[in-house]
Amino acid sequence: MDESSLISHEAYGRDIVGVLISRHRIAARLDELAKCITETYPEGELTIVAALTGAMIFLSDLIRRLPLRLRLDVVRVSSYPHRATASREPSVPIASAGDLPGRHVLVVDDILDTGKTLELIRGLVLSAGAASARTCVLMSKRRDDLPARVAADFVGFDIEDQFVVGYGLDYGDLYRNLPDICLLRELAGGNGR
Ligand code: XMP
């Protein structure tokens, strides 16, 4: 656990067990990820399709590091109903296929768990006629019980199978505004599965 940064949000102080990934580590890793992504698209054009709401802070920090001609589209995915900590079958209640035919697309999400969300969006993107569809997540959870799970093309951090909040990720719609990725006291030591 990374204790180097202090929780700056008094309102949440007692709910948080600790910082798993500090804002400083996130920023440093985003620099590296952005470099890899930029090098993967030498043609200099990219369309990002991002899953809201969890990826919004990651997305906004990532795209400002990408010196590309970039188009942005979002889909709203629901896989964690209120206060659930194990993902359900994802659905896309709001989908905007945008202008995808012939485009190179990068699907961005906050975290890879079972992989169903990324696969769902990737499928939508390809069926909308994209020329290519790669995937990028800030975190990928270790799931030894799912050996056939899809891997993302770009991964910020590999983490243990535990429920995390902050930097856009929520529990019961709270904690998205924490600047670090944190572990909740209520859920420490388990993933609720
Ligand atoms: P799947 O199973 O489809 O799940 O790969 C990915 C989606 O589930 C959400 N998710 C989390 N959200 N803390 C969160 O706040 C977590 O630890 C977590 N794990 C999965 C997330 O919305 C992601 O898009």
Boltz pocket constraint, residues with backbone or C-beta under 6 A from the ligand:
constraints:
  - pocket:
      binder: B
      contacts: [[A, 51], [A, 54], [A, 79], [A, 80], [A, 85], [A, 87], [A, 88], [A, 90], [A, 109], [A, 110], [A, 111], [A, 112], [A, 113], [A, 114], [A, 115], [A, 116], [A, 117], [A, 118], [A, 162], [A, 163], [A, 164], [A, 165], [A, 169], [A, 170], [A, 171]]
      max_distance: 6.0
